[in-house]
Structures are given as structure tokens and as C-alpha cells.
């Protein structure tokens, strides 16, 4: 996998990072509403929980694990691969 200069620039852009976090926040909010809405349907209710957990995990990974620095994350994976 290679990262083009354009992609690297986009991954470092503060506005795009803020928009991504805001998008995840909206998805987390929506999935929370779906959890409430689907209380009576067991399978769909579990699916709503699964998506909420997925979105919360994505936000945690982006914001906490990688500190919003995906370039460093890709670099870490590359070093592991080469060693």
C-alpha cells in the first residue's frame, strides 16, 4: 500500500479530521436512537448495538489510539511489516 502526497495531505488536514469526528458523533447519536427505536425487535436491536459499538470503537481508535494521526499509524504498520 502506498500513500500519495495528496492523501497524506488530506489525512493531516485539521478540518477533515474535525469533520470525520463530527461524522462519527452523528453516527453514534443516530445508532443510539436506533437502539431505542428497535427495542421490540430482538435481531434489529442487536444490530443497532453492533453499529453503535462499531462507531464508538472507530472514534476511540482514531482519537485515542492514533491521536488523530493516521500517518503515524500507517508508519507503525509499515515498520512492523518490514521487521
PDB file with SEQRES, HELIX, SHEET and CRYST1 records, atoms N, CA, C and O in Angstrom:
SEQRES   1 A   83  UNK UNK UNK UNK UNK UNK UNK UNK UNK UNK UNK UNK UNK          
SEQRES   2 A   83  UNK UNK UNK UNK UNK UNK UNK UNK UNK UNK UNK UNK UNK          
SEQRES   3 A   83  UNK UNK UNK UNK UNK UNK UNK UNK UNK UNK UNK UNK UNK          
SEQRES   4 A   83  UNK UNK UNK UNK UNK UNK UNK UNK UNK UNK UNK UNK UNK          
SEQRES   5 A   83  UNK UNK UNK UNK UNK UNK UNK UNK UNK UNK UNK UNK UNK          
SEQRES   6 A   83  UNK UNK UNK UNK UNK UNK UNK UNK UNK UNK UNK UNK UNK          
SEQRES   7 A   83  UNK UNK UNK UNK UNK                                          
HELIX    1 AA1 UNK A    5  UNK A   12  1                                   8    
HELIX    2 AA2 UNK A   14  UNK A   37  1                                  24    
HELIX    3 AA3 UNK A   42  UNK A   60  1                                  19    
HELIX    4 AA4 UNK A   61  UNK A   65  3                                   5    
HELIX    5 AA5 UNK A   70  UNK A   82  1                                  13    
CRYST1    1.000    1.000    1.000  90.00  90.00  90.00 P 1           1          
ATOM      1  N   UNK A   1       0.857  -1.172   0.000  1.00  0.00           N  
ATOM      2  CA  UNK A   1       0.000   0.000   0.000  1.00  0.00           C  
ATOM      3  C   UNK A   1       0.896   1.225   0.000  1.00  0.00           C  
ATOM      4  O   UNK A   1       1.916   1.267   0.688  1.00  0.00           O  
ATOM      5  N   UNK A   2       0.510   2.199  -0.764  1.00  0.00           N  
ATOM      6  CA  UNK A   2       1.268   3.451  -0.778  1.00  0.00           C  
ATOM      7  C   UNK A   2       0.327   4.613  -0.493  1.00  0.00           C  
ATOM      8  O   UNK A   2      -0.869   4.556  -0.779  1.00  0.00           O  
ATOM      9  N   UNK A   3       0.887   5.643   0.064  1.00  0.00           N  
ATOM     10  CA  UNK A   3       0.130   6.852   0.370  1.00  0.00           C  
ATOM     11  C   UNK A   3       0.636   7.962  -0.546  1.00  0.00           C  
ATOM     12  O   UNK A   3       1.815   8.313  -0.517  1.00  0.00           O  
ATOM     13  N   UNK A   4      -0.247   8.501  -1.341  1.00  0.00           N  
ATOM     14  CA  UNK A   4       0.136   9.582  -2.240  1.00  0.00           C  
ATOM     15  C   UNK A   4       0.296  10.881  -1.452  1.00  0.00           C  
ATOM     16  O   UNK A   4      -0.266  11.016  -0.365  1.00  0.00           O  
ATOM     17  N   UNK A   5       1.044  11.820  -1.979  1.00  0.00           N  
ATOM     18  CA  UNK A   5       1.172  13.116  -1.292  1.00  0.00           C  
ATOM     19  C   UNK A   5      -0.192  13.779  -1.038  1.00  0.00           C  
ATOM     20  O   UNK A   5      -0.400  14.415  -0.005  1.00  0.00           O  
ATOM     21  N   UNK A   6      -1.107  13.621  -1.990  1.00  0.00           N  
ATOM     22  CA  UNK A   6      -2.440  14.207  -1.811  1.00  0.00           C  
ATOM     23  C   UNK A   6      -3.160  13.564  -0.633  1.00  0.00           C  
ATOM     24  O   UNK A   6      -3.754  14.258   0.192  1.00  0.00           O  
ATOM     25  N   UNK A   7      -3.106  12.228  -0.555  1.00  0.00           N  
ATOM     26  CA  UNK A   7      -3.755  11.529   0.549  1.00  0.00           C  
ATOM     27  C   UNK A   7      -3.116  11.893   1.879  1.00  0.00           C  
ATOM     28  O   UNK A   7      -3.820  12.112   2.864  1.00  0.00           O  
ATOM     29  N   UNK A   8      -1.792  11.962   1.919  1.00  0.00           N  
ATOM     30  CA  UNK A   8      -1.093  12.344   3.155  1.00  0.00           C  
ATOM     31  C   UNK A   8      -1.545  13.733   3.599  1.00  0.00           C  
ATOM     32  O   UNK A   8      -1.798  13.968   4.781  1.00  0.00           O  
ATOM     33  N   UNK A   9      -1.641  14.635   2.651  1.00  0.00           N  
ATOM     34  CA  UNK A   9      -2.098  15.993   2.965  1.00  0.00           C  
ATOM     35  C   UNK A   9      -3.515  15.974   3.537  1.00  0.00           C  
ATOM     36  O   UNK A   9      -3.805  16.672   4.509  1.00  0.00           O  
ATOM     37  N   UNK A  10      -4.386  15.182   2.938  1.00  0.00           N  
ATOM     38  CA  UNK A  10      -5.766  15.102   3.420  1.00  0.00           C  
ATOM     39  C   UNK A  10      -5.827  14.476   4.811  1.00  0.00           C  
ATOM     40  O   UNK A  10      -6.602  14.922   5.656  1.00  0.00           O  
ATOM     41  N   UNK A  11      -5.016  13.447   5.056  1.00  0.00           N  
ATOM     42  CA  UNK A  11      -5.020  12.795   6.368  1.00  0.00           C  
ATOM     43  C   UNK A  11      -4.488  13.698   7.468  1.00  0.00           C  
ATOM     44  O   UNK A  11      -4.751  13.459   8.646  1.00  0.00           O  
ATOM     45  N   UNK A  12      -3.748  14.727   7.100  1.00  0.00           N  
ATOM     46  CA  UNK A  12      -3.198  15.665   8.081  1.00  0.00           C  
ATOM     47  C   UNK A  12      -4.011  16.950   8.195  1.00  0.00           C  
ATOM     48  O   UNK A  12      -3.709  17.804   9.028  1.00  0.00           O  
ATOM     49  N   UNK A  13      -5.025  17.089   7.374  1.00  0.00           N  
ATOM     50  CA  UNK A  13      -5.820  18.310   7.349  1.00  0.00           C  
ATOM     51  C   UNK A  13      -6.735  18.381   8.571  1.00  0.00           C  
ATOM     52  O   UNK A  13      -7.560  17.494   8.789  1.00  0.00           O  
ATOM     53  N   UNK A  14      -6.585  19.429   9.357  1.00  0.00           N  
ATOM     54  CA  UNK A  14      -7.346  19.587  10.605  1.00  0.00           C  
ATOM     55  C   UNK A  14      -8.847  19.650  10.358  1.00  0.00           C  
ATOM     56  O   UNK A  14      -9.619  19.047  11.103  1.00  0.00           O  
ATOM     57  N   UNK A  15      -9.269  20.368   9.331  1.00  0.00           N  
ATOM     58  CA  UNK A  15     -10.696  20.479   9.032  1.00  0.00           C  
ATOM     59  C   UNK A  15     -11.288  19.113   8.692  1.00  0.00           C  
ATOM     60  O   UNK A  15     -12.376  18.781   9.162  1.00  0.00           O  
ATOM     61  N   UNK A  16     -10.595  18.325   7.888  1.00  0.00           N  
ATOM     62  CA  UNK A  16     -11.092  16.997   7.542  1.00  0.00           C  
ATOM     63  C   UNK A  16     -11.147  16.085   8.766  1.00  0.00           C  
ATOM     64  O   UNK A  16     -12.068  15.281   8.905  1.00  0.00           O  
ATOM     65  N   UNK A  17     -10.164  16.212   9.647  1.00  0.00           N  
ATOM     66  CA  UNK A  17     -10.188  15.404  10.879  1.00  0.00           C  
ATOM     67  C   UNK A  17     -11.370  15.801  11.751  1.00  0.00           C  
ATOM     68  O   UNK A  17     -12.039  14.936  12.317  1.00  0.00           O  
ATOM     69  N   UNK A  18     -11.632  17.092  11.866  1.00  0.00           N  
ATOM     70  CA  UNK A  18     -12.776  17.564  12.650  1.00  0.00           C  
ATOM     71  C   UNK A  18     -14.091  17.069  12.045  1.00  0.00           C  
ATOM     72  O   UNK A  18     -15.003  16.670  12.768  1.00  0.00           O  
ATOM     73  N   UNK A  19     -14.178  17.098  10.728  1.00  0.00           N  
ATOM     74  CA  UNK A  19     -15.390  16.632  10.057  1.00  0.00           C  
ATOM     75  C   UNK A  19     -15.588  15.132  10.256  1.00  0.00           C  
ATOM     76  O   UNK A  19     -16.715  14.666  10.421  1.00  0.00           O  
ATOM     77  N   UNK A  20     -14.495  14.385  10.241  1.00  0.00           N  
ATOM     78  CA  UNK A  20     -14.599  12.937  10.448  1.00  0.00           C  
ATOM     79  C   UNK A  20     -15.117  12.640  11.855  1.00  0.00           C  
ATOM     80  O   UNK A  20     -16.003  11.803  12.028  1.00  0.00           O  
ATOM     81  N   UNK A  21     -14.574  13.316  12.848  1.00  0.00           N  
ATOM     82  CA  UNK A  21     -15.031  13.115  14.225  1.00  0.00           C  
ATOM     83  C   UNK A  21     -16.496  13.532  14.364  1.00  0.00           C  
ATOM     84  O   UNK A  21     -17.272  12.850  15.034  1.00  0.00           O  
ATOM     85  N   UNK A  22     -16.875  14.634  13.743  1.00  0.00           N  
ATOM     86  CA  UNK A  22     -18.279  15.074  13.784  1.00  0.00           C  
ATOM     87  C   UNK A  22     -19.180  14.042  13.101  1.00  0.00           C  
ATOM     88  O   UNK A  22     -20.287  13.777  13.569  1.00  0.00           O  
ATOM     89  N   UNK A  23     -18.713  13.469  12.013  1.00  0.00           N  
ATOM     90  CA  UNK A  23     -19.478  12.428  11.318  1.00  0.00           C  
ATOM     91  C   UNK A  23     -19.663  11.210  12.222  1.00  0.00           C  
ATOM     92  O   UNK A  23     -20.760  10.659  12.312  1.00  0.00           O  
ATOM     93  N   UNK A  24     -18.589  10.794  12.889  1.00  0.00           N  
ATOM     94  CA  UNK A  24     -18.699   9.673  13.818  1.00  0.00           C  
ATOM     95  C   UNK A  24     -19.660   9.993  14.955  1.00  0.00           C  
ATOM     96  O   UNK A  24     -20.443   9.139  15.371  1.00  0.00           O  
ATOM     97  N   UNK A  25     -19.601  11.217  15.457  1.00  0.00           N  
ATOM     98  CA  UNK A  25     -20.527  11.623  16.528  1.00  0.00           C  
ATOM     99  C   UNK A  25     -21.982  11.535  16.066  1.00  0.00           C  
ATOM    100  O   UNK A  25     -22.851  11.096  16.819  1.00  0.00           O  
ATOM    101  N   UNK A  26     -22.241  11.953  14.830  1.00  0.00           N  
ATOM    102  CA  UNK A  26     -23.613  11.860  14.305  1.00  0.00           C  
ATOM    103  C   UNK A  26     -24.040  10.400  14.162  1.00  0.00           C  
ATOM    104  O   UNK A  26     -25.184  10.055  14.461  1.00  0.00           O  
ATOM    105  N   UNK A  27     -23.129   9.548  13.707  1.00  0.00           N  
ATOM    106  CA  UNK A  27     -23.450   8.125  13.582  1.00  0.00           C  
ATOM    107  C   UNK A  27     -23.701   7.490  14.947  1.00  0.00           C  
ATOM    108  O   UNK A  27     -24.594   6.655  15.087  1.00  0.00           O  
ATOM    109  N   UNK A  28     -22.925   7.877  15.947  1.00  0.00           N  
ATOM    110  CA  UNK A  28     -23.124   7.362  17.306  1.00  0.00           C  
ATOM    111  C   UNK A  28     -24.485   7.812  17.832  1.00  0.00           C  
ATOM    112  O   UNK A  28     -25.217   7.026  18.433  1.00  0.00           O  
ATOM    113  N   UNK A  29     -24.815   9.072  17.601  1.00  0.00           N  
ATOM    114  CA  UNK A  29     -26.122   9.589  18.036  1.00  0.00           C  
ATOM    115  C   UNK A  29     -27.261   8.852  17.326  1.00  0.00           C  
ATOM    116  O   UNK A  29     -28.231   8.439  17.962  1.00  0.00           O  
ATOM    117  N   UNK A  30     -27.139   8.693  16.026  1.00  0.00           N  
ATOM    118  CA  UNK A  30     -28.179   8.006  15.258  1.00  0.00           C  
ATOM    119  C   UNK A  30     -28.325   6.555  15.710  1.00  0.00           C  
ATOM    120  O   UNK A  30     -29.443   6.065  15.866  1.00  0.00           O  
ATOM    121  N   UNK A  31     -27.220   5.877  15.917  1.00  0.00           N  
ATOM    122  CA  UNK A  31     -27.309   4.481  16.354  1.00  0.00           C  
ATOM    123  C   UNK A  31     -27.921   4.385  17.746  1.00  0.00           C  
ATOM    124  O   UNK A  31     -28.612   3.413  18.049  1.00  0.00           O  
ATOM    125  N   UNK A  32     -27.680   5.375  18.593  1.00  0.00           N  
ATOM    126  CA  UNK A  32     -28.336   5.404  19.901  1.00  0.00           C  
ATOM    127  C   UNK A  32     -29.840   5.526  19.767  1.00  0.00           C  
ATOM    128  O   UNK A  32     -30.592   4.879  20.495  1.00  0.00           O  
ATOM    129  N   UNK A  33     -30.277   6.362  18.830  1.00  0.00           N  
ATOM    130  CA  UNK A  33     -31.712   6.495  18.571  1.00  0.00           C  
ATOM    131  C   UNK A  33     -32.282   5.190  18.021  1.00  0.00           C  
ATOM    132  O   UNK A  33     -33.405   4.811  18.354  1.00  0.00           O  
ATOM    133  N   UNK A  34     -31.515   4.510  17.187  1.00  0.00           N  
ATOM    134  CA  UNK A  34     -31.963   3.230  16.639  1.00  0.00           C  
ATOM    135  C   UNK A  34     -32.077   2.168  17.731  1.00  0.00           C  
ATOM    136  O   UNK A  34     -32.962   1.314  17.677  1.00  0.00           O  
ATOM    137  N   UNK A  35     -31.196   2.218  18.706  1.00  0.00           N  
ATOM    138  CA  UNK A  35     -31.281   1.278  19.833  1.00  0.00           C  
ATOM    139  C   UNK A  35     -32.616   1.468  20.542  1.00  0.00           C  
ATOM    140  O   UNK A  35     -33.293   0.495  20.876  1.00  0.00           O  
ATOM    141  N   UNK A  36     -32.989   2.715  20.769  1.00  0.00           N  
ATOM    142  CA  UNK A  36     -34.272   2.991  21.429  1.00  0.00           C  
ATOM    143  C   UNK A  36     -35.448   2.603  20.540  1.00  0.00           C  
ATOM    144  O   UNK A  36     -36.426   2.024  21.013  1.00  0.00           O  
ATOM    145  N   UNK A  37     -35.350   2.920  19.260  1.00  0.00           N  
ATOM    146  CA  UNK A  37     -36.451   2.667  18.331  1.00  0.00           C  
ATOM    147  C   UNK A  37     -36.701   1.175  18.123  1.00  0.00           C  
ATOM    148  O   UNK A  37     -37.838   0.768  17.880  1.00  0.00           O  
ATOM    149  N   UNK A  38     -35.669   0.367  18.214  1.00  0.00           N  
ATOM    150  CA  UNK A  38     -35.793  -1.057  17.881  1.00  0.00           C  
ATOM    151  C   UNK A  38     -35.887  -1.952  19.117  1.00  0.00           C  
ATOM    152  O   UNK A  38     -35.612  -3.149  19.043  1.00  0.00           O  
ATOM    153  N   UNK A  39     -36.269  -1.379  20.230  1.00  0.00           N  
ATOM    154  CA  UNK A  39     -36.350  -2.166  21.480  1.00  0.00           C  
ATOM    155  C   UNK A  39     -37.182  -3.433  21.333  1.00  0.00           C  
ATOM    156  O   UNK A  39     -36.874  -4.450  21.954  1.00  0.00           O  
ATOM    157  N   UNK A  40     -38.211  -3.385  20.534  1.00  0.00           N  
ATOM    158  CA  UNK A  40     -39.116  -4.538  20.445  1.00  0.00           C  
ATOM    159  C   UNK A  40     -38.650  -5.608  19.462  1.00  0.00           C  
ATOM    160  O   UNK A  40     -39.184  -6.717  19.472  1.00  0.00           O  
ATOM    161  N   UNK A  41     -37.683  -5.308  18.625  1.00  0.00           N  
ATOM    162  CA  UNK A  41     -37.202  -6.287  17.648  1.00  0.00           C  
ATOM    163  C   UNK A  41     -35.829  -6.797  18.019  1.00  0.00           C  
ATOM    164  O   UNK A  41     -34.839  -6.079  17.876  1.00  0.00           O  
ATOM    165  N   UNK A  42     -35.756  -8.034  18.495  1.00  0.00           N  
ATOM    166  CA  UNK A  42     -34.515  -8.566  19.048  1.00  0.00           C  
ATOM    167  C   UNK A  42     -33.337  -8.494  18.075  1.00  0.00           C  
ATOM    168  O   UNK A  42     -32.270  -7.987  18.421  1.00  0.00           O  
ATOM    169  N   UNK A  43     -33.537  -9.004  16.856  1.00  0.00           N  
ATOM    170  CA  UNK A  43     -32.425  -9.047  15.899  1.00  0.00           C  
ATOM    171  C   UNK A  43     -31.984  -7.652  15.472  1.00  0.00           C  
ATOM    172  O   UNK A  43     -30.788  -7.361  15.433  1.00  0.00           O  
ATOM    173  N   UNK A  44     -32.936  -6.801  15.156  1.00  0.00           N  
ATOM    174  CA  UNK A  44     -32.609  -5.448  14.718  1.00  0.00           C  
ATOM    175  C   UNK A  44     -32.009  -4.650  15.872  1.00  0.00           C  
ATOM    176  O   UNK A  44     -31.117  -3.827  15.668  1.00  0.00           O  
ATOM    177  N   UNK A  45     -32.493  -4.893  17.061  1.00  0.00           N  
ATOM    178  CA  UNK A  45     -31.973  -4.212  18.247  1.00  0.00           C  
ATOM    179  C   UNK A  45     -30.495  -4.558  18.454  1.00  0.00           C  
ATOM    180  O   UNK A  45     -29.677  -3.682  18.734  1.00  0.00           O  
ATOM    181  N   UNK A  46     -30.170  -5.834  18.314  1.00  0.00           N  
ATOM    182  CA  UNK A  46     -28.761  -6.254  18.436  1.00  0.00           C  
ATOM    183  C   UNK A  46     -27.916  -5.621  17.337  1.00  0.00           C  
ATOM    184  O   UNK A  46     -26.768  -5.245  17.573  1.00  0.00           O  
ATOM    185  N   UNK A  47     -28.472  -5.505  16.154  1.00  0.00           N  
ATOM    186  CA  UNK A  47     -27.762  -4.889  15.036  1.00  0.00           C  
ATOM    187  C   UNK A  47     -27.477  -3.414  15.330  1.00  0.00           C  
ATOM    188  O   UNK A  47     -26.387  -2.921  15.039  1.00  0.00           O  
ATOM    189  N   UNK A  48     -28.444  -2.721  15.900  1.00  0.00           N  
ATOM    190  CA  UNK A  48     -28.248  -1.318  16.266  1.00  0.00           C  
ATOM    191  C   UNK A  48     -27.126  -1.190  17.293  1.00  0.00           C  
ATOM    192  O   UNK A  48     -26.300  -0.283  17.192  1.00  0.00           O  
ATOM    193  N   UNK A  49     -27.087  -2.085  18.277  1.00  0.00           N  
ATOM    194  CA  UNK A  49     -25.992  -2.090  19.260  1.00  0.00           C  
ATOM    195  C   UNK A  49     -24.652  -2.363  18.586  1.00  0.00           C  
ATOM    196  O   UNK A  49     -23.646  -1.734  18.913  1.00  0.00           O  
ATOM    197  N   UNK A  50     -24.644  -3.305  17.642  1.00  0.00           N  
ATOM    198  CA  UNK A  50     -23.403  -3.636  16.953  1.00  0.00           C  
ATOM    199  C   UNK A  50     -22.847  -2.404  16.229  1.00  0.00           C  
ATOM    200  O   UNK A  50     -21.653  -2.115  16.303  1.00  0.00           O  
ATOM    201  N   UNK A  51     -23.731  -1.684  15.531  1.00  0.00           N  
ATOM    202  CA  UNK A  51     -23.279  -0.495  14.821  1.00  0.00           C  
ATOM    203  C   UNK A  51     -22.824   0.596  15.782  1.00  0.00           C  
ATOM    204  O   UNK A  51     -21.821   1.264  15.530  1.00  0.00           O  
ATOM    205  N   UNK A  52     -23.546   0.781  16.873  1.00  0.00           N  
ATOM    206  CA  UNK A  52     -23.114   1.797  17.846  1.00  0.00           C  
ATOM    207  C   UNK A  52     -21.734   1.455  18.374  1.00  0.00           C  
ATOM    208  O   UNK A  52     -20.872   2.330  18.461  1.00  0.00           O  
ATOM    209  N   UNK A  53     -21.511   0.201  18.728  1.00  0.00           N  
ATOM    210  CA  UNK A  53     -20.201  -0.220  19.220  1.00  0.00           C  
ATOM    211  C   UNK A  53     -19.120  -0.028  18.162  1.00  0.00           C  
ATOM    212  O   UNK A  53     -17.997   0.359  18.486  1.00  0.00           O  
ATOM    213  N   UNK A  54     -19.450  -0.295  16.907  1.00  0.00           N  
ATOM    214  CA  UNK A  54     -18.503  -0.104  15.809  1.00  0.00           C  
ATOM    215  C   UNK A  54     -18.102   1.365  15.686  1.00  0.00           C  
ATOM    216  O   UNK A  54     -16.920   1.679  15.552  1.00  0.00           O  
ATOM    217  N   UNK A  55     -19.090   2.266  15.733  1.00  0.00           N  
ATOM    218  CA  UNK A  55     -18.802   3.694  15.598  1.00  0.00           C  
ATOM    219  C   UNK A  55     -18.033   4.232  16.802  1.00  0.00           C  
ATOM    220  O   UNK A  55     -17.118   5.040  16.641  1.00  0.00           O  
ATOM    221  N   UNK A  56     -18.397   3.792  18.006  1.00  0.00           N  
ATOM    222  CA  UNK A  56     -17.669   4.220  19.212  1.00  0.00           C  
ATOM    223  C   UNK A  56     -16.228   3.720  19.147  1.00  0.00           C  
ATOM    224  O   UNK A  56     -15.298   4.446  19.496  1.00  0.00           O  
ATOM    225  N   UNK A  57     -16.049   2.487  18.703  1.00  0.00           N  
ATOM    226  CA  UNK A  57     -14.704   1.924  18.571  1.00  0.00           C  
ATOM    227  C   UNK A  57     -13.880   2.683  17.532  1.00  0.00           C  
ATOM    228  O   UNK A  57     -12.696   2.943  17.751  1.00  0.00           O  
ATOM    229  N   UNK A  58     -14.493   3.039  16.409  1.00  0.00           N  
ATOM    230  CA  UNK A  58     -13.780   3.793  15.377  1.00  0.00           C  
ATOM    231  C   UNK A  58     -13.336   5.154  15.903  1.00  0.00           C  
ATOM    232  O   UNK A  58     -12.224   5.600  15.625  1.00  0.00           O  
ATOM    233  N   UNK A  59     -14.208   5.808  16.662  1.00  0.00           N  
ATOM    234  CA  UNK A  59     -13.840   7.111  17.224  1.00  0.00           C  
ATOM    235  C   UNK A  59     -12.720   6.965  18.248  1.00  0.00           C  
ATOM    236  O   UNK A  59     -11.784   7.765  18.270  1.00  0.00           O  
ATOM    237  N   UNK A  60     -12.818   5.947  19.092  1.00  0.00           N  
ATOM    238  CA  UNK A  60     -11.769   5.715  20.089  1.00  0.00           C  
ATOM    239  C   UNK A  60     -10.438   5.419  19.401  1.00  0.00           C  
ATOM    240  O   UNK A  60      -9.400   5.950  19.798  1.00  0.00           O  
ATOM    241  N   UNK A  61     -10.466   4.583  18.385  1.00  0.00           N  
ATOM    242  CA  UNK A  61      -9.237   4.246  17.677  1.00  0.00           C  
ATOM    243  C   UNK A  61      -8.624   5.480  17.038  1.00  0.00           C  
ATOM    244  O   UNK A  61      -7.420   5.709  17.156  1.00  0.00           O  
ATOM    245  N   UNK A  62      -9.440   6.275  16.365  1.00  0.00           N  
ATOM    246  CA  UNK A  62      -8.943   7.467  15.686  1.00  0.00           C  
ATOM    247  C   UNK A  62      -8.439   8.518  16.672  1.00  0.00           C  
ATOM    248  O   UNK A  62      -7.344   9.056  16.509  1.00  0.00           O  
ATOM    249  N   UNK A  63      -9.245   8.808  17.695  1.00  0.00           N  
ATOM    250  CA  UNK A  63      -8.924   9.917  18.602  1.00  0.00           C  
ATOM    251  C   UNK A  63      -7.936   9.553  19.705  1.00  0.00           C  
ATOM    252  O   UNK A  63      -7.063  10.349  20.049  1.00  0.00           O  
ATOM    253  N   UNK A  64      -8.076   8.351  20.256  1.00  0.00           N  
ATOM    254  CA  UNK A  64      -7.261   7.991  21.422  1.00  0.00           C  
ATOM    255  C   UNK A  64      -6.061   7.139  21.017  1.00  0.00           C  
ATOM    256  O   UNK A  64      -4.918   7.477  21.324  1.00  0.00           O  
ATOM    257  N   UNK A  65      -6.331   6.037  20.329  1.00  0.00           N  
ATOM    258  CA  UNK A  65      -5.228   5.140  19.982  1.00  0.00           C  
ATOM    259  C   UNK A  65      -4.223   5.820  19.060  1.00  0.00           C  
ATOM    260  O   UNK A  65      -3.019   5.788  19.314  1.00  0.00           O  
ATOM    261  N   UNK A  66      -4.726   6.440  17.977  1.00  0.00           N  
ATOM    262  CA  UNK A  66      -3.833   7.061  16.993  1.00  0.00           C  
ATOM    263  C   UNK A  66      -3.710   8.572  17.154  1.00  0.00           C  
ATOM    264  O   UNK A  66      -3.012   9.226  16.380  1.00  0.00           O  
ATOM    265  N   UNK A  67      -4.387   9.126  18.157  1.00  0.00           N  
ATOM    266  CA  UNK A  67      -4.323  10.569  18.434  1.00  0.00           C  
ATOM    267  C   UNK A  67      -4.542  11.392  17.160  1.00  0.00           C  
ATOM    268  O   UNK A  67      -3.883  12.406  16.932  1.00  0.00           O  
ATOM    269  N   UNK A  68      -5.487  10.925  16.339  1.00  0.00           N  
ATOM    270  CA  UNK A  68      -5.868  11.584  15.093  1.00  0.00           C  
ATOM    271  C   UNK A  68      -4.717  11.670  14.087  1.00  0.00           C  
ATOM    272  O   UNK A  68      -4.754  12.500  13.179  1.00  0.00           O  
ATOM    273  N   UNK A  69      -3.707  10.830  14.239  1.00  0.00           N  
ATOM    274  CA  UNK A  69      -2.539  10.846  13.357  1.00  0.00           C  
ATOM    275  C   UNK A  69      -2.443   9.513  12.615  1.00  0.00           C  
ATOM    276  O   UNK A  69      -1.723   8.607  13.037  1.00  0.00           O  
ATOM    277  N   UNK A  70      -3.168   9.405  11.517  1.00  0.00           N  
ATOM    278  CA  UNK A  70      -3.177   8.152  10.774  1.00  0.00           C  
ATOM    279  C   UNK A  70      -1.867   7.914  10.028  1.00  0.00           C  
ATOM    280  O   UNK A  70      -1.526   6.768   9.733  1.00  0.00           O  
ATOM    281  N   UNK A  71      -1.136   8.968   9.721  1.00  0.00           N  
ATOM    282  CA  UNK A  71       0.164   8.802   9.066  1.00  0.00           C  
ATOM    283  C   UNK A  71       1.100   8.019   9.983  1.00  0.00           C  
ATOM    284  O   UNK A  71       1.783   7.098   9.535  1.00  0.00           O  
ATOM    285  N   UNK A  72       1.134   8.379  11.253  1.00  0.00           N  
ATOM    286  CA  UNK A  72       1.968   7.651  12.219  1.00  0.00           C  
ATOM    287  C   UNK A  72       1.493   6.213  12.362  1.00  0.00           C  
ATOM    288  O   UNK A  72       2.308   5.305  12.523  1.00  0.00           O  
ATOM    289  N   UNK A  73       0.184   5.996  12.305  1.00  0.00           N  
ATOM    290  CA  UNK A  73      -0.360   4.637  12.395  1.00  0.00           C  
ATOM    291  C   UNK A  73       0.098   3.802  11.210  1.00  0.00           C  
ATOM    292  O   UNK A  73       0.548   2.670  11.388  1.00  0.00           O  
ATOM    293  N   UNK A  74      -0.010   4.348  10.002  1.00  0.00           N  
ATOM    294  CA  UNK A  74       0.463   3.623   8.820  1.00  0.00           C  
ATOM    295  C   UNK A  74       1.963   3.377   8.892  1.00  0.00           C  
ATOM    296  O   UNK A  74       2.444   2.316   8.494  1.00  0.00           O  
ATOM    297  N   UNK A  75       2.690   4.346   9.395  1.00  0.00           N  
ATOM    298  CA  UNK A  75       4.135   4.184   9.543  1.00  0.00           C  
ATOM    299  C   UNK A  75       4.465   3.046  10.510  1.00  0.00           C  
ATOM    300  O   UNK A  75       5.387   2.268  10.267  1.00  0.00           O  
ATOM    301  N   UNK A  76       3.713   2.954  11.601  1.00  0.00           N  
ATOM    302  CA  UNK A  76       3.907   1.865  12.559  1.00  0.00           C  
ATOM    303  C   UNK A  76       3.648   0.502  11.934  1.00  0.00           C  
ATOM    304  O   UNK A  76       4.396  -0.447  12.165  1.00  0.00           O  
ATOM    305  N   UNK A  77       2.594   0.410  11.148  1.00  0.00           N  
ATOM    306  CA  UNK A  77       2.305  -0.844  10.458  1.00  0.00           C  
ATOM    307  C   UNK A  77       3.403  -1.198   9.455  1.00  0.00           C  
ATOM    308  O   UNK A  77       3.764  -2.365   9.303  1.00  0.00           O  
ATOM    309  N   UNK A  78       3.924  -0.185   8.778  1.00  0.00           N  
ATOM    310  CA  UNK A  78       4.981  -0.432   7.797  1.00  0.00           C  
ATOM    311  C   UNK A  78       6.240  -0.952   8.505  1.00  0.00           C  
ATOM    312  O   UNK A  78       6.882  -1.885   8.022  1.00  0.00           O  
ATOM    313  N   UNK A  79       6.585  -0.361   9.626  1.00  0.00           N  
ATOM    314  CA  UNK A  79       7.766  -0.821  10.371  1.00  0.00           C  
ATOM    315  C   UNK A  79       7.593  -2.259  10.837  1.00  0.00           C  
ATOM    316  O   UNK A  79       8.540  -3.044  10.772  1.00  0.00           O  
ATOM    317  N   UNK A  80       6.396  -2.622  11.309  1.00  0.00           N  
ATOM    318  CA  UNK A  80       6.135  -3.995  11.738  1.00  0.00           C  
ATOM    319  C   UNK A  80       6.279  -4.964  10.577  1.00  0.00           C  
ATOM    320  O   UNK A  80       6.822  -6.059  10.725  1.00  0.00           O  
ATOM    321  N   UNK A  81       5.787  -4.546   9.428  1.00  0.00           N  
ATOM    322  CA  UNK A  81       5.830  -5.387   8.232  1.00  0.00           C  
ATOM    323  C   UNK A  81       7.248  -5.634   7.755  1.00  0.00           C  
ATOM    324  O   UNK A  81       7.583  -6.723   7.290  1.00  0.00           O  
ATOM    325  N   UNK A  82       8.074  -4.609   7.877  1.00  0.00           N  
ATOM    326  CA  UNK A  82       9.458  -4.713   7.389  1.00  0.00           C  
ATOM    327  C   UNK A  82      10.383  -5.427   8.361  1.00  0.00           C  
ATOM    328  O   UNK A  82      11.470  -5.861   7.980  1.00  0.00           O  
ATOM    329  N   UNK A  83       9.967  -5.549   9.596  1.00  0.00           N  
ATOM    330  CA  UNK A  83      10.864  -6.193  10.581  1.00  0.00           C  
ATOM    331  C   UNK A  83      10.663  -7.674  10.665  1.00  0.00           C  
ATOM    332  O   UNK A  83      11.340  -8.346  11.443  1.00  0.00           O  
TER     333      UNK A  83                                                      
END                                                                             
